[in-house]
Amino acid sequence: MEEKKWKAIKKLPKIDLHLHLDGSVKPGTVLDLAKTQGLILPGNTIDKIRPLLQIDENCNSLKEYLSKFDLVSRVLQTSEAIERVAFELVEQAYSTNCKYIEVRFGPQLHREKGLTVEEVIFSVIKGLKKGERKFGVGANAIACCLRHHAINQNIEVIQASAQFIDGGLAGVDLAGDEASFPAFLFRRIFKFADKKRIPITIHAGEAAGSENIKEAVQHLGATRIGHGVRLREDLHLLDYLSKNKIPLEMCPISNIQTKACSGWDDYPIREYFDLGLMVTVNTDNLTVSNTNLNKEYAMVMEKFNFTFKEIYQLVINSIDAAFISIEEKQLLKKQCKVEYDLISTGEEEVVI
């Protein structure tokens, strides 16, 4: 990418709505936390630990991709560790000029040393809000139910999440091995979430077909879809999402790595955008995918000929899709518009 465009992308104000806490822990932090907690890891340097946290180009599936979360979970079993990585995630977002992030995590994954679900959620929110105050990046949490967990575990997540709505928690999600655990299995859980009036986003159409997207929207109460790469398998459903402005939280680099589609030539983001779908671009996992929003937007521009103006529209889509108030969205749009105008008319001017 030519230098002018790259500099403009770096200065572009950004929003990240699909960002996993445990997939975005810095390798150095993993080592530091392990030392503090007296844990023995398979390696004691960043060079040795990084391959255990980060996927390479030979990843064959979502299931293999998810295996990179195993090691990091060992060091995220205390309130202090959880708070720290949440804070550092806001700092990482700040480094790429993110203005707002929604950070998702599975509370039940952090209870091996006795934390309650409520304590895990509180620790994440505490870290995010500490980062928000220091870096000026808006940050809210999204609690994930896990596909491989028992119903009672996921119900517990919903019950706890309801206590934190409007207090730093923006919504709930369903994540994990989509191919092995189809969406229809979780109707009871998300009916309960809907009853509690908690905003819902669902991972769907990533490692399994469009039927999971349909199920998420029609029966699980999803107002956003995580990934949604395989939406094109059902054109009637595609039209429905387009007409009803149901956002797709697409994560280009991760989607290629997990084989959600066969390669960049097959990736449907340009097709979806041109059809009027409410597409957003996100990172998924900073560490596992070795990515950030600068890289994601640069890839979209290079691979699919998005103009800078279209890239900015993706940012606006993300603001409209965020689980925040109308007033907060208006403030974000004003802030982003000022910065966008400076980029597109100033020294860093690019073809728009």
Secondary structure, DSSP 4 states (H G I P E B T S, - for coil): --HHHHHHHHHS-EEEEEEESTTS--HHHHHHHHHHHTPPPS-SSHHHHHHHHS--TT---HHHHHGGGHHHHTT--SHHHHHHHHHHHHHHHHHTTEEEEEEEE-GGGG-TTS--HHHHHHHHHHHHHHHHHHH--EEEEEEEEETTS-HHHHHHHHHHHHTTBTTTEEEEEEES-TTTS-GGGGHHHHHHHHHTT--EEEEESSSS-HHHHHHHHHTS--SEEEE-GGGGG-HHHHHHHHHTT--EEE-HHHHHHTTSSSSGGG--HHHHHHTT--EEE--B-TTTTT--HHHHHHHHHHHH---HHHHHHHHHHHHHHSSS-HHHHHHHHHHHHHHHHHHHHSTT----
